[in-house]
């Protein structure tokens, strides 16, 4: 029940060559004996990584200075250089978790958290010019960490370099107050978005040393990480830092960014709860507050991600994309077949038929009877599945369809739907007796060395995972996910085509919009009534 209460609150609310080296005393976990390990030279100093399976990894690499003390609530600064080779064999702590999900949450947490992990194919060297995938985790902009998303298998299988980053979360990452931002020319409190741009800039400067190509960088994210991709696509400060984008289960028309005025109002209320209401002293007060107090004060006011209306993000991403005023790159976008099953399972696993009907009527008002006619509880094995279908279609699925069509009018766009009827869910999220396959986050275990899956993949699922990685790797390399020998993957056009990612029955499909009743949900009487779950916003 404790897990369910937490979930419910959340929903509502890195010259590279193998050398023999002895690590210096400046490396906290340095080995005492000389060992043969991969070394890369960055702008800040040498990194000594490790070989893991068929890949090499450089972990806990600082891409910015610690955002602590007087650097809290400020734009990220360049990392400090080091002289002795730095051990890069252990991951760094996660950023403070403002809405811990209760499902395998990170135990190592610190405000000093602006680090990234780099995974490369074994033997990669400077000059290889390998494509780069920079990954941004999800978690409602308030929880999660890049350390849960290993890139060894992707790097080895696809000859890509994978970079997985931490960025500031909760109000430490997103707090719009003029007293905090007036000294910054951007006038923005979206420090998490600034961190992501800093990570991209670090990648552009340093990734060639790992064997990567700074001119071939793909940004990718899932859930709120996909919302971060939307913001980077719309931010003038990110222009030229990447050349493709992947959006997983977080379409831009669904994850709407708050406006600056609204974000400032929320920021003042948050500061007041901390006892920092005096405008003359609010900045100093907030910088003195303990992390624990900052987290506690956020319990009733979850963040909604980067606000628009400032120099960092002038327009809301969906508006920028529709207007053509965005960083145009090829797009890969998609969702899982039954996204909302995760959310409904964690909040209303034993929903009754009457409760289902009452919820639909309360949510959709005059359109409720039409919703119930198209999603009758008797048409599903349980009210849980009926509500999951309503919420999946009205939010994730049809907003993915709408966002993909916006992109496709301007750039090459490729859509997918993940559909494995036996997919694992998140560790600790399985409710006995419920079919939670294809729920939100189901695809993550197929693309990453993921630490939060509730069970290992079967041989059939590993084969699907390998195909998916090859598609993602091809997209990062060329901007087109097609792979010789695998299912063809046409671009989105007329008709709308998406690739079904299924263990045995995958392939191009033209029925996505019909399957999810997107024509119905786009109608004025039903368009836009269902907000994104709190875990995304």
Buried (B, 14 or more C-beta within 10 A) or exposed (E): EEEBEBBBBBBEBBEBEBBEBEBBEEBEEBBEEEEEBBBBBBEBBBBBBBBBEEBBBBBBBBBBBBBEEEBBBBBBEBBEEBEBBBBBBEBBBBBBBBBBBBBBBBEEBBBEBBBBBBBBBBBBBBEBBBBBBBBBBBBBBBBBBBBBBBBBBBBBBBBBBBBBBBBBBBBBBBBBBBBBBEEBEBBBBBBBBBBBBBBBBBBBBBBBBBBBBBBBBBBBBBBBBBBBBBBBBBBBBBEEBBBBBBBBBBBBBBBBBBBBEEBBEBBBEBBEBBEBEEEEEBBEBBBEBEBEBBBBBBEEBBBBBBBBBBBBBBBBBBBBBBEEEBBBBBBBBBBBBBBBBBBBBBBBBEBEBEBBBEBBBEBBEEBBEBBBEBBEBEEBEBBBBBBBBBBBBBBBBBBBBBBBBBBBEEBBBBBBBBBBEEBBBBBBBBBEEBBBBBBBBBBBBBBBBBBBBBEEBEEEBBEBBBBBBBBBBBBBBEBBBBBEEBBEBBBBEEEBBBBBBBBEEBEEBEEBBEBBBBEBBBEEEBBEBBEBBBBBB
